[in-house]
Structures are given as C-alpha cells and as structure tokens.
C-alpha cells in the first residue's frame, strides 16, 4: 500500500484535471456542431492523461538528476527526492508510460480518422511524437527546455492550442474559428499555473541554475507577468462569449472569474514564497471550472 501511495504521489493526481480542460471544451464545441463522438472523447482524455503522467514522472526524474529537488525546495517532496522510488525504477516507469502513450495515441488516431483521412492521421502522429518528446525533455537531458525559460511556451501550446483546437479536429476533421479564443484562454491559464509554480521555487531554481521565466523576470516582474496571463485569459474568454453569444446561459463561465480575481488579489499580496503553493490548486481548479462552464454554456 505504501508503494502505491508513493507512485500516486509521483503521478501527481492534482495535475490531471487541468490537463483535460481543453478536451472538455473541444468536446462541448464538437457536440454543439454535431460532430461529437464519445469514443474519441474518452480516448482523447485517456491519451492526454497518459502524456501528463509521463511529463510528471520525467519531471521528477530530471529535477532529481540535476539536483534541483533538494532540501531548499518549497513544494511537496518528490518521489526520488524522498527515496521512495529509485532513479532506476522511475526510468523504467517512464519507458512503460511511453508505451502506454503510443498505444492510446494509435487507438485515438485510428478511431478519429480510420483510413479515410491519412494526411490528418499522419499530422497527428507527428504531433503525438512531439508531445511525448516534449513531456520527457522538460527537465530531462542536457538541453531540457524547462531549464531555459521555455516551459511557458510549451504549456501554452499543448494545454491550449493542441488540447482545444487539436482535439476539435479529431472530432470534426477540420479547423473551426470557434476554437481559437478558448484555446488561447486555457493556454494562458495553464501557463499561469506553471508560472505560479516557478514563482514559488524561484530562489531554489536560481541556485540550481534552472532558468525559468520567473527566474529571468525576477519576483516583481513575474507577478506582473502572472497578472497578464490571468487577465489575458479572462479577456479572451470574454471576447469569445460576446462573439458567439446566443443566450444568457452562454455567459455562465463568468462565475469562474470570481475565484480568478480573488486569486490575483492574493498573489499580488504575497511576500512569502511558501504562500504561492496553496494558490496552485486554486488556479488549476478555477481553470477547470472555466473550461467546464464555457463548454457547457455554449451548448444552450
């Protein structure tokens, strides 16, 4: 039982709902346009979760390998750092998870495109290969992009653009302008989650030569950047609500603005880095809430 709890900790269950936010929005937009499929939706969720777990395991391995996970780190203790999982066990789990990602991706792409859309299928195989590589290379290897201030860009792309627009294409077999603003909103909020994590770890990351965007900007400018991400997401979703307005229920996602505004107020007042940690869960859940309400609201 103890071993199971350690692996569940390594998987970081609290990150998984955020990873499927874009899938939820894409599914709702697909349902509105009459192209939804439960099979594609469930396979997309399963594949996305497998990518997120792969990223979490690789992140644990990479940060432990580089010495970033140490006694000075503020966040929850990592699996390898705690000694509960050895680097060898983690590396084996990463390889096993890659296999799971491949199997689920093949099933998803075949379910979506069959043999009728070969070019789209090929494109999504390339995207999937890039996603697997990106999940691994965030902290692993000599050229880990998470150590060069590029994590925010990748998060925006995968949690926003690929998650919403890409998933919608799986349903509809074509692009649709209705997906653009939700993709931007979720991408910005997801980048905000990463930035919040990096603001919490800014001092230890600097000492460990992990050059995140927060480290590059410094504490005060990182807060301003965070405000830009969250407010930018709210503006993008607001414009979406106005442009595609049909009924008052479409605007139910305004409810999610309440915790987002409160979150910004708290973040701007924080002086102790440890106080950023509780805000991570709040922002992630607020993002999921916005995704669900924005998607469901568009159906009525």
N, C-alpha and C positions, 0 to 999 in steps of 0.2 A: 504493500500500500504506500509505503514511504517513497519507493522508487517511482510509482505512478504520479505522486504529488510533485516530485521533482521535475518530471518530464512535462507535466501540465504547467508548471511554473516556467519552464524553458520555452514552451509553446506560446506563452503569454496570451491567455484566453481573452484578456480585456482588449486586445488589439483587433480581434477578429470581426466584431460588429462593424467597426469603421471600414474595414476592407471591403465589405459587401454593400456599402451605402450606394455606390454608383450602380451596382447591379439592380438594386431595388428601384432606383429612379428609371433606369433603362427599361426594366420590366413594365413599369407603370405606363411609360410613354408608348411602349410597344402594344400594350393592351388597349390604350386609347386609339391607336391607329390600326387596330385589328390584326396585328401580326404576332401576338404573344404566343409562346409555347412553354408549358410547364416543364417539359423535358429539358429544353435549352436553359431555362431559368435555373433549375436545380443543379444542372451540370455546371453552369457558369458560377454559381455560388460555391460548389464543391471545389472547382478548379481554383477560384480566387482564394479561398481559404487555404488551399494547399500551397499556393505561392506565398501567402502571408506567413504561414508556419515556416516555410523554407527560409524566408527572409529573417524571421526571428531567431531560428537556430543558427543560421550563418552569422548573424549579428553577434550572438553570444560567443560563438567560436572566434570570430575575427577580433572582437574587442578584448577577449581574454588573451589571444595570441599576441596582441600588440601591447598588452599591459594597461589598457585604458580602464578595464574593470579592476579597480583596486580599492583599498580601504578609504580613499578620499572621495569615492563616488557617492553621490547623494541618493540616487534612485534605488529601487529594490535590488537585492543581491541577485546576481546572475547565477545560472546553474553551474558553469565551470568554475566561476569565481568562488562559489561556496564549497566546491569539492564534491558536490553531489553527483556530478556527471564528469567523466574524464574527457579530455580532448579527443581521444580515440573513439569513445562512444558517441560523442557529438558528431564527429566527422562521418561515422557510419550512418547515423540518423539523417544527416544532410543528404548523403548519397541515396538512401532509401526514399527520402522525401522527393528528390529529383525524379525518381522512377514513378512515384505516385502522380507528380505533376504531369509527366509525359502521358501516362495512361488516361488521366482525366481530360487532358487537353485534346488528345486524339478523339476521345468519345464526344467531347463538346463540339469540336470542329466537324466531325462526321455527322453528328446529329443536326447541326445547323445547315451544312452545305451539301452533304451527301456527295454525289458525283456530278452535280449539275452546276456548281459554281467553283470550278477548280482554281481560278485566279484568286478569288476571295479566300479559299481554303489555304492556298499557298501563302498569301499575305498574313493570315492569322497564325500559321505555323512559324513564320518569321517573327511576328510579334511575341508569340509564346516563348520562342527561344531567347529573345532579347529580355523578356520578363524573368526567365529563370536565371539568366546570366546576371541581370541587374540585382536580383534578390541575393545572389551569392556575393557579388562584388561590392556591395555596400560597405562592408568592413573587412572582407577577406582579401588577401593578396597584397602585393606591394603597391598597386595602383587603385586602392579602394576609393571609390568616388565620395563616400561619406566622410573621408578624411581630407577632402579637397573642396568642401563647401558646395557640393553638387547634389546633396541629398534632397534638398527642397525641389529642385527641378524634376528629379525622377519621381518624387512623390506626387507632384502636380500632374505629371504625365500619366502615371499608372493609376492613381486613385481618382483622377478627374477625367482626363481625355480618353484614355483607353477603357477605363471602367464604364463610363456612361456612353460615350459615342461608339466605342468598340463593341460593347455588349449589345447596343441597339442594332448595329449592323448584323450581328448574329441572328437577331430576330427578323429584321426587315430586308436583309441582303442589299441594303443601300444606305447612304448617308441621309440625314434629315437635320435641317437647321434648328429644329426644336430642341435638339440635344446639346447645343453649344453652350448656352448660358448655364444650365445645370451642371455641365461638366466643369466649367470654369469655377463655379461656386464651390463644388465639392473638392476640386483640386486645391483651391486656396485654403479651405478649412483644414484639409488634410496636411497641407504644408504648415499650417498654423500649429497643428498637433506636434509635428516634428520640431518646429522652432521652439515651442514651449519646452519640449524635452531637452533641446540643446541649450536653452537659457538656464534651465536647472543645472545642467552639467558643464556650464561654460568655463568654470575655473579649472576643474579636473581635465576637461578636454584640452584646454590651453597648455596645461602642464604635460599632457600626454601627446602633444603635437597632433591632436585631432582637430583640424581646421574646419569647423562648421561655419555656417553663415553667421550664427550668433557670435562665434569667436572673432570672425572677421569684422563684424559691426561693433562689437562691444556691448555692454549691458544696456545702456540707454537707447542706442540706435536699434538694438534688437527688439526692444519694446515697441518702438515706433514701427518697425517692420511688421511686428505682430499685429499691431492695430491696422496696418494696411491690408494684411491678409484677411483678417476677420471682417473688416468693414467692406473690403472689396468683394468678398463672398456675399455679404448681405445686399450690396448694390446689384451684383449680377443676378441674384435670385429675385430681387425686387423688379428689375427690368424684365426678367422672364415672366413674372406674374402680370405685369402690365401688358406686355406684347401679346401674351397668349390668354388673356382674360376672357372667360366665358360666363362664369358665375362667381358670386362672392365666396363660395366654398373653395375655389381655386387658390384663394389667398390665405388658407388656413395655416400655411407654413410660417406666417408672420409670428405665430406663437413661439417658434424656435428662436426668434430674435431676442426674446426676453432673457433666456439664460446666456445668450451670446453677449448681450450688452452688459449683463452683470459680470460675466467672465472678464471682459475687457476692463471693467472698473476695478476688479480685484487685481488683475495682472499689473495694471498701471500703478497700483499702490504697493506692490510687493517690494521689499528691500532684502529679505532673507531668501536665498536661493532655494531652500528646502520648501518654501511655501508655493513654489511653482508645481510641485509634484501632484498635490490634490487636484489642481486645475486640469491636468492631463485627462483624467477620466471624465470630468465635467464637459470639456470641449469635445472629446470624442463622442460622448453620448448626445450632446447638442447637435453635432454634425449628423448623427444617425437620425435624430428626431427631425431635423430639417429635411433630410432625404426622404423619409417616410411620408411626412406631411406634404412636401412638394409633389411627390409622385402620386400619392393617393388623391390629393386635392385636384390634380389635373384630370382625374377620371370623371369628375362630376361637374 
